[in-house]
Amino acid sequence: MPTFHDPVADATEVREASRCLAHATRSVDDPTSIYQVLGSISSALASLTQTLHQLGDTHDRPAIRSAWINSDSRADCASSYRVSWELHRAAEMTHQVAAAVDRAHEIEATIAYDHPMANPAHGVPSERTGPIHDHEMSL
């Protein structure tokens, strides 16, 4: 459960959820679920982009940096700047990945899948055997 105040616990939860998603998507039984999965991944990537920028911003602030770093050495200062640079770089790369996922999500919405079952999870046969298109109604 997200805490919204403990970044370590929330990051651990993100790691576990990502691991579970990787396991769950090894085989997809219902291709219509891909649209929702891509939407969730897109949202998660946007949040990850924001998180990486915020962590980088923490290293950018001299007052915070001087309060956290015990020594006043130039090496520690240089390391802090390098960490900031890498985090902002990672955030921009993640933003690019999110844009690609967004495009895939949009394109996924245009695919009309054949449904041998109305709801495969419940085993209810569908009367329709052809593809379902956006302009047609189906129950």
N, CA, C and O atoms as CSV, one atom per row, in Angstrom:
chain,resi,resn,atom,element,x,y,z
A,1,MET,N,N,0.840,-1.169,0.000
A,1,MET,CA,C,0.000,0.000,0.000
A,1,MET,C,C,0.895,1.246,0.000
A,1,MET,O,O,1.799,1.353,0.828
A,2,PRO,N,N,0.652,2.187,-0.920
A,2,PRO,CA,C,1.480,3.392,-0.961
A,2,PRO,C,C,1.367,4.199,0.330
A,2,PRO,O,O,0.307,4.266,0.951
A,3,THR,N,N,2.487,4.810,0.714
A,3,THR,CA,C,2.500,5.610,1.942
A,3,THR,C,C,2.392,7.103,1.650
A,3,THR,O,O,1.851,7.850,2.466
A,4,PHE,N,N,2.889,7.542,0.519
A,4,PHE,CA,C,2.939,8.953,0.121
A,4,PHE,C,C,3.852,9.787,1.017
A,4,PHE,O,O,3.907,11.008,0.870
A,5,HIS,N,N,4.570,9.146,1.947
A,5,HIS,CA,C,5.497,9.899,2.796
A,5,HIS,C,C,6.803,9.151,3.052
A,5,HIS,O,O,7.749,9.732,3.584
A,6,ASP,N,N,6.868,7.889,2.686
A,6,ASP,CA,C,8.075,7.080,2.897
A,6,ASP,C,C,8.607,6.629,1.540
A,6,ASP,O,O,8.174,5.602,1.016
A,7,PRO,N,N,9.554,7.397,0.958
A,7,PRO,CA,C,10.026,7.059,-0.386
A,7,PRO,C,C,10.693,5.691,-0.480
A,7,PRO,O,O,10.632,5.052,-1.531
A,8,VAL,N,N,11.323,5.233,0.583
A,8,VAL,CA,C,11.970,3.917,0.535
A,8,VAL,C,C,10.911,2.821,0.423
A,8,VAL,O,O,11.033,1.924,-0.411
A,9,ALA,N,N,9.885,2.890,1.250
A,9,ALA,CA,C,8.815,1.889,1.202
A,9,ALA,C,C,8.076,1.942,-0.134
A,9,ALA,O,O,7.756,0.901,-0.707
A,10,ASP,N,N,7.806,3.149,-0.632
A,10,ASP,CA,C,7.095,3.279,-1.902
A,10,ASP,C,C,7.948,2.786,-3.071
A,10,ASP,O,O,7.428,2.168,-3.999
A,11,ALA,N,N,9.244,3.054,-3.030
A,11,ALA,CA,C,10.133,2.558,-4.086
A,11,ALA,C,C,10.210,1.039,-4.061
A,11,ALA,O,O,10.265,0.400,-5.113
A,12,THR,N,N,10.214,0.462,-2.875
A,12,THR,CA,C,10.220,-1.003,-2.748
A,12,THR,C,C,8.940,-1.575,-3.342
A,12,THR,O,O,8.971,-2.608,-4.011
A,13,GLU,N,N,7.828,-0.916,-3.103
A,13,GLU,CA,C,6.552,-1.378,-3.655
A,13,GLU,C,C,6.545,-1.289,-5.181
A,13,GLU,O,O,6.020,-2.178,-5.852
A,14,VAL,N,N,7.124,-0.225,-5.729
A,14,VAL,CA,C,7.223,-0.088,-7.187
A,14,VAL,C,C,8.072,-1.222,-7.758
A,14,VAL,O,O,7.730,-1.810,-8.784
A,15,ARG,N,N,9.174,-1.520,-7.087
A,15,ARG,CA,C,10.034,-2.612,-7.551
A,15,ARG,C,C,9.273,-3.927,-7.584
A,15,ARG,O,O,9.344,-4.661,-8.569
A,16,GLU,N,N,8.549,-4.229,-6.519
A,16,GLU,CA,C,7.791,-5.476,-6.440
A,16,GLU,C,C,6.670,-5.517,-7.484
A,16,GLU,O,O,6.450,-6.544,-8.128
A,17,ALA,N,N,5.971,-4.402,-7.644
A,17,ALA,CA,C,4.890,-4.352,-8.631
A,17,ALA,C,C,5.446,-4.538,-10.043
A,17,ALA,O,O,4.829,-5.215,-10.865
A,18,SER,N,N,6.596,-3.948,-10.327
A,18,SER,CA,C,7.225,-4.100,-11.643
A,18,SER,C,C,7.631,-5.548,-11.884
A,18,SER,O,O,7.459,-6.079,-12.981
A,19,ARG,N,N,8.167,-6.175,-10.853
A,19,ARG,CA,C,8.554,-7.586,-10.957
A,19,ARG,C,C,7.331,-8.456,-11.211
A,19,ARG,O,O,7.378,-9.368,-12.036
A,20,CYS,N,N,6.245,-8.182,-10.513
A,20,CYS,CA,C,5.005,-8.947,-10.695
A,20,CYS,C,C,4.443,-8.745,-12.098
A,20,CYS,O,O,3.981,-9.697,-12.728
A,21,LEU,N,N,4.484,-7.502,-12.589
A,21,LEU,CA,C,3.992,-7.222,-13.934
A,21,LEU,C,C,4.831,-7.954,-14.983
A,21,LEU,O,O,4.290,-8.499,-15.946
A,22,ALA,N,N,6.131,-7.965,-14.797
A,22,ALA,CA,C,7.004,-8.684,-15.725
A,22,ALA,C,C,6.647,-10.170,-15.738
A,22,ALA,O,O,6.646,-10.799,-16.796
A,23,HIS,N,N,6.353,-10.717,-14.596
A,23,HIS,CA,C,5.960,-12.126,-14.504
A,23,HIS,C,C,4.595,-12.342,-15.166
A,23,HIS,O,O,4.417,-13.297,-15.922
A,24,ALA,N,N,3.636,-11.459,-14.885
A,24,ALA,CA,C,2.272,-11.622,-15.396
A,24,ALA,C,C,2.184,-11.453,-16.912
A,24,ALA,O,O,1.293,-12.022,-17.542
A,25,THR,N,N,3.081,-10.691,-17.499
A,25,THR,CA,C,3.016,-10.450,-18.945
A,25,THR,C,C,3.857,-11.428,-19.754
A,25,THR,O,O,4.031,-11.247,-20.959
A,26,ARG,N,N,4.381,-12.465,-19.102
A,26,ARG,CA,C,5.120,-13.486,-19.873
A,26,ARG,C,C,4.209,-14.126,-20.908
A,26,ARG,O,O,4.651,-14.475,-22.003
A,27,SER,N,N,2.957,-14.277,-20.566
A,27,SER,CA,C,1.963,-14.734,-21.537
A,27,SER,C,C,0.669,-13.992,-21.238
A,27,SER,O,O,0.213,-13.939,-20.095
A,28,VAL,N,N,0.095,-13.430,-22.271
A,28,VAL,CA,C,-1.135,-12.657,-22.128
A,28,VAL,C,C,-2.268,-13.478,-22.740
A,28,VAL,O,O,-2.276,-13.739,-23.943
A,29,ASP,N,N,-3.214,-13.878,-21.910
A,29,ASP,CA,C,-4.330,-14.696,-22.382
A,29,ASP,C,C,-5.397,-13.876,-23.093
A,29,ASP,O,O,-6.052,-14.367,-24.012
A,30,ASP,N,N,-5.572,-12.637,-22.673
A,30,ASP,CA,C,-6.588,-11.773,-23.262
A,30,ASP,C,C,-5.914,-10.540,-23.852
A,30,ASP,O,O,-5.542,-9.629,-23.113
A,31,PRO,N,N,-5.750,-10.500,-25.181
A,31,PRO,CA,C,-5.046,-9.367,-25.789
A,31,PRO,C,C,-5.754,-8.032,-25.583
A,31,PRO,O,O,-5.132,-6.980,-25.724
A,32,THR,N,N,-7.041,-8.057,-25.252
A,32,THR,CA,C,-7.738,-6.791,-25.014
A,32,THR,C,C,-7.263,-6.122,-23.732
A,32,THR,O,O,-7.510,-4.933,-23.529
A,33,SER,N,N,-6.591,-6.863,-22.873
A,33,SER,CA,C,-6.079,-6.280,-21.633
A,33,SER,C,C,-4.816,-5.448,-21.871
A,33,SER,O,O,-4.423,-4.662,-21.008
A,34,ILE,N,N,-4.188,-5.612,-23.017
A,34,ILE,CA,C,-2.945,-4.899,-23.317
A,34,ILE,C,C,-3.167,-3.391,-23.282
A,34,ILE,O,O,-2.299,-2.655,-22.814
A,35,TYR,N,N,-4.302,-2.923,-23.765
A,35,TYR,CA,C,-4.591,-1.491,-23.777
A,35,TYR,C,C,-4.540,-0.924,-22.357
A,35,TYR,O,O,-3.903,0.102,-22.121
A,36,GLN,N,N,-5.200,-1.582,-21.426
A,36,GLN,CA,C,-5.203,-1.110,-20.034
A,36,GLN,C,C,-3.819,-1.194,-19.414
A,36,GLN,O,O,-3.411,-0.304,-18.669
A,37,VAL,N,N,-3.101,-2.258,-19.720
A,37,VAL,CA,C,-1.742,-2.416,-19.180
A,37,VAL,C,C,-0.848,-1.287,-19.687
A,37,VAL,O,O,-0.100,-0.691,-18.912
A,38,LEU,N,N,-0.923,-0.994,-20.973
A,38,LEU,CA,C,-0.112,0.093,-21.527
A,38,LEU,C,C,-0.491,1.438,-20.917
A,38,LEU,O,O,0.382,2.273,-20.682
A,39,GLY,N,N,-1.765,1.659,-20.658
A,39,GLY,CA,C,-2.195,2.899,-20.009
A,39,GLY,C,C,-1.604,3.036,-18.619
A,39,GLY,O,O,-1.164,4.117,-18.226
A,40,SER,N,N,-1.596,1.944,-17.880
A,40,SER,CA,C,-1.021,1.973,-16.533
A,40,SER,C,C,0.489,2.172,-16.580
A,40,SER,O,O,1.047,2.913,-15.772
A,41,ILE,N,N,1.142,1.514,-17.519
A,41,ILE,CA,C,2.596,1.674,-17.663
A,41,ILE,C,C,2.927,3.118,-18.047
A,41,ILE,O,O,3.891,3.693,-17.541
A,42,SER,N,N,2.139,3.691,-18.928
A,42,SER,CA,C,2.352,5.081,-19.342
A,42,SER,C,C,2.265,6.018,-18.141
A,42,SER,O,O,3.108,6.899,-17.969
A,43,SER,N,N,1.264,5.826,-17.333
A,43,SER,CA,C,1.102,6.654,-16.134
A,43,SER,C,C,2.254,6.447,-15.158
A,43,SER,O,O,2.754,7.402,-14.564
A,44,ALA,N,N,2.668,5.203,-14.997
A,44,ALA,CA,C,3.784,4.900,-14.092
A,44,ALA,C,C,5.080,5.542,-14.584
A,44,ALA,O,O,5.864,6.052,-13.783
A,45,LEU,N,N,5.303,5.519,-15.890
A,45,LEU,CA,C,6.518,6.133,-16.431
A,45,LEU,C,C,6.514,7.648,-16.237
A,45,LEU,O,O,7.561,8.240,-15.978
A,46,ALA,N,N,5.351,8.274,-16.360
A,46,ALA,CA,C,5.265,9.721,-16.110
A,46,ALA,C,C,5.618,10.023,-14.657
A,46,ALA,O,O,6.327,10.989,-14.375
A,47,SER,N,N,5.129,9.205,-13.742
A,47,SER,CA,C,5.454,9.399,-12.320
A,47,SER,C,C,6.928,9.127,-12.058
A,47,SER,O,O,7.554,9.825,-11.260
A,48,LEU,N,N,7.484,8.125,-12.718
A,48,LEU,CA,C,8.903,7.818,-12.552
A,48,LEU,C,C,9.767,8.965,-13.074
A,48,LEU,O,O,10.780,9.309,-12.465
A,49,THR,N,N,9.370,9.553,-14.194
A,49,THR,CA,C,10.085,10.712,-14.727
A,49,THR,C,C,10.106,11.834,-13.699
A,49,THR,O,O,11.155,12.419,-13.430
A,50,GLN,N,N,8.949,12.131,-13.128
A,50,GLN,CA,C,8.852,13.177,-12.111
A,50,GLN,C,C,9.716,12.845,-10.901
A,50,GLN,O,O,10.405,13.716,-10.369
A,51,THR,N,N,9.682,11.596,-10.468
A,51,THR,CA,C,10.460,11.166,-9.307
A,51,THR,C,C,11.956,11.349,-9.538
A,51,THR,O,O,12.663,11.852,-8.665
A,52,LEU,N,N,12.439,10.946,-10.706
A,52,LEU,CA,C,13.868,11.087,-11.016
A,52,LEU,C,C,14.289,12.556,-11.043
A,52,LEU,O,O,15.354,12.906,-10.536
A,53,HIS,N,N,13.456,13.415,-11.634
A,53,HIS,CA,C,13.769,14.852,-11.626
A,53,HIS,C,C,13.796,15.390,-10.192
A,53,HIS,O,O,14.680,16.171,-9.841
A,54,GLN,N,N,12.843,14.980,-9.374
A,54,GLN,CA,C,12.793,15.459,-7.992
A,54,GLN,C,C,14.015,15.002,-7.197
A,54,GLN,O,O,14.549,15.766,-6.393
A,55,LEU,N,N,14.457,13.776,-7.413
A,55,LEU,CA,C,15.668,13.299,-6.729
A,55,LEU,C,C,16.894,14.078,-7.216
A,55,LEU,O,O,17.779,14.414,-6.430
A,56,GLY,N,N,16.932,14.360,-8.521
A,56,GLY,CA,C,18.021,15.176,-9.052
A,56,GLY,C,C,17.992,16.584,-8.484
A,56,GLY,O,O,19.037,17.152,-8.168
A,57,ASP,N,N,16.786,17.152,-8.352
A,57,ASP,CA,C,16.643,18.495,-7.784
A,57,ASP,C,C,17.181,18.560,-6.357
A,57,ASP,O,O,17.728,19.580,-5.937
A,58,THR,N,N,17.022,17.481,-5.629
A,58,THR,CA,C,17.528,17.437,-4.250
A,58,THR,C,C,19.038,17.670,-4.231
A,58,THR,O,O,19.554,18.361,-3.353
A,59,HIS,N,N,19.734,17.096,-5.196
A,59,HIS,CA,C,21.186,17.278,-5.266
A,59,HIS,C,C,21.563,18.644,-5.842
A,59,HIS,O,O,22.706,19.079,-5.703
A,60,ASP,N,N,20.621,19.316,-6.481
A,60,ASP,CA,C,20.902,20.626,-7.072
A,60,ASP,C,C,20.880,21.756,-6.053
A,60,ASP,O,O,21.500,22.795,-6.280
A,61,ARG,N,N,20.194,21.583,-4.959
A,61,ARG,CA,C,20.033,22.654,-3.975
A,61,ARG,C,C,21.235,22.727,-3.041
A,61,ARG,O,O,21.463,21.791,-2.275
A,62,PRO,N,N,22.008,23.807,-3.081
A,62,PRO,CA,C,23.212,23.906,-2.245
A,62,PRO,C,C,22.922,23.820,-0.749
A,62,PRO,O,O,23.706,23.228,-0.008
A,63,ALA,N,N,21.821,24.394,-0.294
A,63,ALA,CA,C,21.521,24.372,1.149
A,63,ALA,C,C,21.280,22.946,1.624
A,63,ALA,O,O,21.767,22.551,2.683
A,64,ILE,N,N,20.547,22.194,0.863
A,64,ILE,CA,C,20.274,20.806,1.244
A,64,ILE,C,C,21.547,19.980,1.130
A,64,ILE,O,O,21.859,19.166,1.998
A,65,ARG,N,N,22.278,20.207,0.038
A,65,ARG,CA,C,23.509,19.449,-0.175
A,65,ARG,C,C,24.487,19.684,0.970
A,65,ARG,O,O,25.099,18.737,1.463
A,66,SER,N,N,24.639,20.927,1.395
A,66,SER,CA,C,25.597,21.214,2.467
A,66,SER,C,C,25.118,20.658,3.810
A,66,SER,O,O,25.935,20.316,4.664
A,67,ALA,N,N,23.811,20.568,3.997
A,67,ALA,CA,C,23.285,20.004,5.248
A,67,ALA,C,C,23.453,18.487,5.292
A,67,ALA,O,O,23.601,17.918,6.374
A,68,TRP,N,N,23.433,17.828,4.141
A,68,TRP,CA,C,23.496,16.372,4.105
A,68,TRP,C,C,24.912,15.825,4.009
A,68,TRP,O,O,25.206,14.750,4.533
A,69,ILE,N,N,25.779,16.558,3.344
A,69,ILE,CA,C,27.149,16.073,3.148
A,69,ILE,C,C,27.984,16.549,4.323
A,69,ILE,O,O,28.099,17.748,4.576
A,70,ASN,N,N,28.572,15.583,5.046
A,70,ASN,CA,C,29.312,15.900,6.268
A,70,ASN,C,C,30.562,16.735,6.009
A,70,ASN,O,O,30.881,17.643,6.776
A,71,SER,N,N,31.241,16.432,4.959
A,71,SER,CA,C,32.481,17.171,4.697
A,71,SER,C,C,32.203,18.315,3.732
A,71,SER,O,O,31.135,18.398,3.124
A,72,ASP,N,N,33.177,19.179,3.610
A,72,ASP,CA,C,33.049,20.319,2.715
A,72,ASP,C,C,33.970,20.125,1.515
A,72,ASP,O,O,34.420,21.085,0.889
A,73,SER,N,N,34.234,18.859,1.214
A,73,SER,CA,C,35.218,18.598,0.171
A,73,SER,C,C,34.636,18.842,-1.222
A,73,SER,O,O,33.435,18.706,-1.457
A,74,ARG,N,N,35.518,19.198,-2.111
A,74,ARG,CA,C,35.120,19.414,-3.503
A,74,ARG,C,C,34.720,18.105,-4.162
A,74,ARG,O,O,33.875,18.090,-5.056
A,75,ALA,N,N,35.320,17.014,-3.727
A,75,ALA,CA,C,34.983,15.711,-4.298
A,75,ALA,C,C,33.532,15.344,-4.008
A,75,ALA,O,O,32.825,14.835,-4.878
A,76,ASP,N,N,33.090,15.609,-2.764
A,76,ASP,CA,C,31.697,15.319,-2.420
A,76,ASP,C,C,30.744,16.217,-3.207
A,76,ASP,O,O,29.693,15.770,-3.665
A,77,CYS,N,N,31.116,17.467,-3.355
A,77,CYS,CA,C,30.296,18.403,-4.137
A,77,CYS,C,C,30.221,17.949,-5.590
A,77,CYS,O,O,29.147,17.945,-6.191
A,78,ALA,N,N,31.353,17.571,-6.144
A,78,ALA,CA,C,31.394,17.110,-7.530
A,78,ALA,C,C,30.556,15.850,-7.702
A,78,ALA,O,O,29.852,15.701,-8.701
A,79,SER,N,N,30.629,14.948,-6.736
A,79,SER,CA,C,29.826,13.719,-6.800
A,79,SER,C,C,28.341,14.040,-6.765
A,79,SER,O,O,27.548,13.427,-7.481
A,80,SER,N,N,27.971,14.991,-5.938
A,80,SER,CA,C,26.565,15.386,-5.844
A,80,SER,C,C,26.071,15.947,-7.175
A,80,SER,O,O,24.958,15.641,-7.602
A,81,TYR,N,N,26.886,16.761,-7.828
A,81,TYR,CA,C,26.519,17.295,-9.141
A,81,TYR,C,C,26.410,16.178,-10.177
A,81,TYR,O,O,25.515,16.195,-11.022
A,82,ARG,N,N,27.320,15.212,-10.110
A,82,ARG,CA,C,27.269,14.085,-11.056
A,82,ARG,C,C,26.015,13.245,-10.842
A,82,ARG,O,O,25.384,12.811,-11.806
A,83,VAL,N,N,25.654,13.014,-9.581
A,83,VAL,CA,C,24.422,12.263,-9.285
A,83,VAL,C,C,23.226,13.020,-9.861
A,83,VAL,O,O,22.357,12.426,-10.499
A,84,SER,N,N,23.187,14.321,-9.636
A,84,SER,CA,C,22.093,15.146,-10.153
A,84,SER,C,C,22.013,15.038,-11.677
A,84,SER,O,O,20.938,14.830,-12.239
A,85,TRP,N,N,23.148,15.180,-12.326
A,85,TRP,CA,C,23.202,15.101,-13.792
A,85,TRP,C,C,22.654,13.768,-14.282
A,85,TRP,O,O,21.835,13.737,-15.201
A,86,GLU,N,N,23.096,12.668,-13.681
A,86,GLU,CA,C,22.653,11.336,-14.112
A,86,GLU,C,C,21.160,11.130,-13.856
A,86,GLU,O,O,20.473,10.517,-14.673
A,87,LEU,N,N,20.653,11.634,-12.734
A,87,LEU,CA,C,19.223,11.494,-12.446
A,87,LEU,C,C,18.370,12.288,-13.433
A,87,LEU,O,O,17.346,11.794,-13.906
A,88,HIS,N,N,18.785,13.512,-13.743
A,88,HIS,CA,C,18.041,14.305,-14.727
A,88,HIS,C,C,18.128,13.668,-16.119
A,88,HIS,O,O,17.157,13.678,-16.876
A,89,ARG,N,N,19.284,13.122,-16.441
A,89,ARG,CA,C,19.450,12.418,-17.722
A,89,ARG,C,C,18.529,11.207,-17.789
A,89,ARG,O,O,17.864,10.980,-18.800
A,90,ALA,N,N,18.493,10.426,-16.704
A,90,ALA,CA,C,17.616,9.249,-16.640
A,90,ALA,C,C,16.146,9.662,-16.757
A,90,ALA,O,O,15.349,8.972,-17.391
A,91,ALA,N,N,15.798,10.792,-16.141
A,91,ALA,CA,C,14.419,11.281,-16.228
A,91,ALA,C,C,14.051,11.620,-17.669
A,91,ALA,O,O,12.950,11.309,-18.121
A,92,GLU,N,N,14.966,12.253,-18.383
A,92,GLU,CA,C,14.687,12.593,-19.787
A,92,GLU,C,C,14.593,11.343,-20.658
A,92,GLU,O,O,13.764,11.280,-21.566
A,93,MET,N,N,15.431,10.357,-20.389
A,93,MET,CA,C,15.343,9.091,-21.130
A,93,MET,C,C,14.016,8.392,-20.836
A,93,MET,O,O,13.376,7.849,-21.736
A,94,THR,N,N,13.619,8.413,-19.577
A,94,THR,CA,C,12.352,7.800,-19.185
A,94,THR,C,C,11.193,8.525,-19.854
A,94,THR,O,O,10.213,7.899,-20.258
A,95,HIS,N,N,11.306,9.842,-19.971
A,95,HIS,CA,C,10.280,10.619,-20.669
A,95,HIS,C,C,10.151,10.165,-22.122
A,95,HIS,O,O,9.041,10.063,-22.645
A,96,GLN,N,N,11.278,9.893,-22.771
A,96,GLN,CA,C,11.259,9.405,-24.151
A,96,GLN,C,C,10.627,8.012,-24.237
A,96,GLN,O,O,9.865,7.727,-25.161
A,97,VAL,N,N,10.945,7.158,-23.279
A,97,VAL,CA,C,10.334,5.825,-23.228
A,97,VAL,C,C,8.822,5.973,-23.040
A,97,VAL,O,O,8.042,5.280,-23.693
A,98,ALA,N,N,8.416,6.874,-22.151
A,98,ALA,CA,C,6.987,7.098,-21.900
A,98,ALA,C,C,6.284,7.561,-23.176
A,98,ALA,O,O,5.156,7.147,-23.445
A,99,ALA,N,N,6.931,8.401,-23.950
A,99,ALA,CA,C,6.336,8.874,-25.208
A,99,ALA,C,C,6.130,7.708,-26.175
A,99,ALA,O,O,5.103,7.638,-26.850
A,100,ALA,N,N,7.092,6.801,-26.243
A,100,ALA,CA,C,6.957,5.627,-27.111
A,100,ALA,C,C,5.822,4.721,-26.627
A,100,ALA,O,O,5.052,4.205,-27.437
A,101,VAL,N,N,5.720,4.531,-25.324
A,101,VAL,CA,C,4.629,3.718,-24.764
A,101,VAL,C,C,3.290,4.396,-25.029
A,101,VAL,O,O,2.305,3.724,-25.335
A,102,ASP,N,N,3.245,5.720,-24.912
A,102,ASP,CA,C,2.016,6.460,-25.220
A,102,ASP,C,C,1.573,6.215,-26.663
A,102,ASP,O,O,0.393,5.995,-26.935
A,103,ARG,N,N,2.538,6.258,-27.580
A,103,ARG,CA,C,2.205,6.010,-28.988
A,103,ARG,C,C,1.695,4.582,-29.173
A,103,ARG,O,O,0.721,4.363,-29.892
A,104,ALA,N,N,2.342,3.615,-28.533
A,104,ALA,CA,C,1.890,2.225,-28.621
A,104,ALA,C,C,0.488,2.081,-28.041
A,104,ALA,O,O,-0.342,1.347,-28.577
A,105,HIS,N,N,0.232,2.783,-26.949
A,105,HIS,CA,C,-1.088,2.753,-26.308
A,105,HIS,C,C,-2.164,3.289,-27.259
A,105,HIS,O,O,-3.244,2.710,-27.375
A,106,GLU,N,N,-1.860,4.392,-27.930
A,106,GLU,CA,C,-2.802,4.961,-28.896
A,106,GLU,C,C,-3.062,4.006,-30.053
A,106,GLU,O,O,-4.206,3.834,-30.475
A,107,ILE,N,N,-2.011,3.389,-30.563
A,107,ILE,CA,C,-2.154,2.468,-31.691
A,107,ILE,C,C,-2.895,1.206,-31.252
A,107,ILE,O,O,-3.708,0.667,-32.002
A,108,GLU,N,N,-2.613,0.741,-30.044
A,108,GLU,CA,C,-3.292,-0.457,-29.517
A,108,GLU,C,C,-4.807,-0.259,-29.528
A,108,GLU,O,O,-5.556,-1.210,-29.750
A,109,ALA,N,N,-5.255,0.968,-29.291
A,109,ALA,CA,C,-6.690,1.260,-29.255
A,109,ALA,C,C,-7.359,1.038,-30.608
A,109,ALA,O,O,-8.581,0.902,-30.673
A,110,THR,N,N,-6.586,0.999,-31.679
A,110,THR,CA,C,-7.161,0.838,-33.020
A,110,THR,C,C,-7.287,-0.620,-33.443
A,110,THR,O,O,-7.871,-0.906,-34.488
A,111,ILE,N,N,-6.758,-1.534,-32.662
A,111,ILE,CA,C,-6.771,-2.948,-33.031
A,111,ILE,C,C,-8.105,-3.575,-32.646
A,111,ILE,O,O,-8.576,-3.424,-31.519
A,112,ALA,N,N,-8.707,-4.280,-33.604
A,112,ALA,CA,C,-9.955,-5.001,-33.344
A,112,ALA,C,C,-9.613,-6.484,-33.201
A,112,ALA,O,O,-9.286,-7.153,-34.182
A,113,TYR,N,N,-9.691,-6.981,-31.986
A,113,TYR,CA,C,-9.371,-8.386,-31.729
A,113,TYR,C,C,-10.590,-9.264,-31.949
A,113,TYR,O,O,-11.719,-8.850,-31.686
A,114,ASP,N,N,-10.359,-10.485,-32.436
A,114,ASP,CA,C,-11.418,-11.486,-32.486
A,114,ASP,C,C,-11.606,-12.019,-31.087
A,114,ASP,O,O,-10.634,-12.297,-30.384
A,115,HIS,N,N,-12.843,-12.162,-30.684
A,115,HIS,CA,C,-13.142,-12.656,-29.339
A,115,HIS,C,C,-13.860,-13.990,-29.429
A,115,HIS,O,O,-15.064,-14.014,-29.683
A,116,PRO,N,N,-13.158,-15.109,-29.230
A,116,PRO,CA,C,-13.857,-16.390,-29.208
A,116,PRO,C,C,-14.745,-16.518,-27.975
A,116,PRO,O,O,-15.677,-17.322,-27.960
A,117,MET,N,N,-14.463,-15.734,-26.952
A,117,MET,CA,C,-15.255,-15.738,-25.729
A,117,MET,C,C,-15.553,-14.287,-25.373
A,117,MET,O,O,-14.707,-13.414,-25.569
A,118,ALA,N,N,-16.747,-14.026,-24.852
A,118,ALA,CA,C,-17.074,-12.666,-24.426
A,118,ALA,C,C,-16.190,-12.267,-23.262
A,118,ALA,O,O,-15.709,-11.136,-23.197
A,119,ASN,N,N,-15.977,-13.195,-22.346
A,119,ASN,CA,C,-15.109,-12.955,-21.209
A,119,ASN,C,C,-14.397,-14.268,-20.896
A,119,ASN,O,O,-14.943,-15.103,-20.175
A,120,PRO,N,N,-13.189,-14.464,-21.424
A,120,PRO,CA,C,-12.489,-15.734,-21.242
A,120,PRO,C,C,-12.314,-16.122,-19.778
A,120,PRO,O,O,-12.272,-17.309,-19.454
A,121,ALA,N,N,-12.214,-15.142,-18.900
A,121,ALA,CA,C,-12.016,-15.467,-17.486
A,121,ALA,C,C,-13.241,-16.130,-16.885
A,121,ALA,O,O,-13.120,-16.907,-15.938
A,122,HIS,N,N,-14.429,-15.836,-17.422
A,122,HIS,CA,C,-15.648,-16.403,-16.882
A,122,HIS,C,C,-16.202,-17.541,-17.733
A,122,HIS,O,O,-17.177,-18.185,-17.346
A,123,GLY,N,N,-15.588,-17.794,-18.891
A,123,GLY,CA,C,-16.008,-18.909,-19.723
A,123,GLY,C,C,-17.389,-18.734,-20.331
A,123,GLY,O,O,-18.079,-19.725,-20.567
A,124,VAL,N,N,-17.810,-17.508,-20.590
A,124,VAL,CA,C,-19.112,-17.266,-21.191
A,124,VAL,C,C,-18.918,-17.126,-22.688
A,124,VAL,O,O,-18.276,-16.174,-23.133
A,125,PRO,N,N,-19.457,-18.053,-23.487
A,125,PRO,CA,C,-19.265,-17.975,-24.935
A,125,PRO,C,C,-19.946,-16.745,-25.529
A,125,PRO,O,O,-21.016,-16.333,-25.082
A,126,SER,N,N,-19.323,-16.186,-26.514
A,126,SER,CA,C,-19.877,-15.035,-27.212
A,126,SER,C,C,-20.642,-15.520,-28.430
A,126,SER,O,O,-20.262,-16.513,-29.050
A,127,GLU,N,N,-21.723,-14.824,-28.776
A,127,GLU,CA,C,-22.458,-15.163,-29.989
A,127,GLU,C,C,-21.749,-14.616,-31.209
A,127,GLU,O,O,-21.987,-15.081,-32.324
A,128,ARG,N,N,-20.898,-13.653,-31.020
A,128,ARG,CA,C,-20.187,-13.009,-32.114
A,128,ARG,C,C,-18.895,-13.766,-32.369
A,128,ARG,O,O,-18.173,-14.110,-31.433
A,129,THR,N,N,-18.605,-14.024,-33.640
A,129,THR,CA,C,-17.368,-14.721,-33.972
A,129,THR,C,C,-16.399,-13.837,-34.740
A,129,THR,O,O,-15.224,-14.181,-34.868
A,130,GLY,N,N,-16.868,-12.701,-35.254
A,130,GLY,CA,C,-16.009,-11.802,-36.024
A,130,GLY,C,C,-15.378,-10.741,-35.154
A,130,GLY,O,O,-15.621,-10.696,-33.948
A,131,PRO,N,N,-14.567,-9.882,-35.758
A,131,PRO,CA,C,-13.919,-8.823,-34.982
A,131,PRO,C,C,-14.928,-7.800,-34.476
A,131,PRO,O,O,-15.971,-7.579,-35.090
A,132,ILE,N,N,-14.604,-7.190,-33.364
A,132,ILE,CA,C,-15.414,-6.114,-32.817
A,132,ILE,C,C,-14.761,-4.815,-33.225
A,132,ILE,O,O,-13.587,-4.593,-32.929
A,133,HIS,N,N,-15.497,-3.954,-33.899
A,133,HIS,CA,C,-14.966,-2.676,-34.365
A,133,HIS,C,C,-15.491,-1.559,-33.487
A,133,HIS,O,O,-16.501,-1.728,-32.804
A,134,ASP,N,N,-14.816,-0.415,-33.497
A,134,ASP,CA,C,-15.185,0.712,-32.655
A,134,ASP,C,C,-16.599,1.209,-32.940
A,134,ASP,O,O,-17.275,1.684,-32.027
A,135,HIS,N,N,-17.061,1.112,-34.187
A,135,HIS,CA,C,-18.361,1.670,-34.533
A,135,HIS,C,C,-19.508,0.677,-34.293
A,135,HIS,O,O,-20.672,1.031,-34.481
A,136,GLU,N,N,-19.200,-0.542,-33.885
A,136,GLU,CA,C,-20.218,-1.536,-33.614
A,136,GLU,C,C,-20.393,-1.706,-32.111
A,136,GLU,O,O,-19.449,-1.530,-31.340
A,137,MET,N,N,-21.595,-2.044,-31.711
A,137,MET,CA,C,-21.859,-2.282,-30.295
A,137,MET,C,C,-21.844,-3.773,-30.028
A,137,MET,O,O,-22.270,-4.565,-30.868
A,138,SER,N,N,-21.363,-4.149,-28.883
A,138,SER,CA,C,-21.301,-5.549,-28.511
A,138,SER,C,C,-21.588,-5.661,-27.037
A,138,SER,O,O,-21.219,-4.782,-26.258
A,139,LEU,N,N,-22.232,-6.719,-26.652
A,139,LEU,CA,C,-22.496,-6.969,-25.231
A,139,LEU,C,C,-21.730,-8.173,-24.752
A,139,LEU,O,O,-21.826,-8.540,-23.580
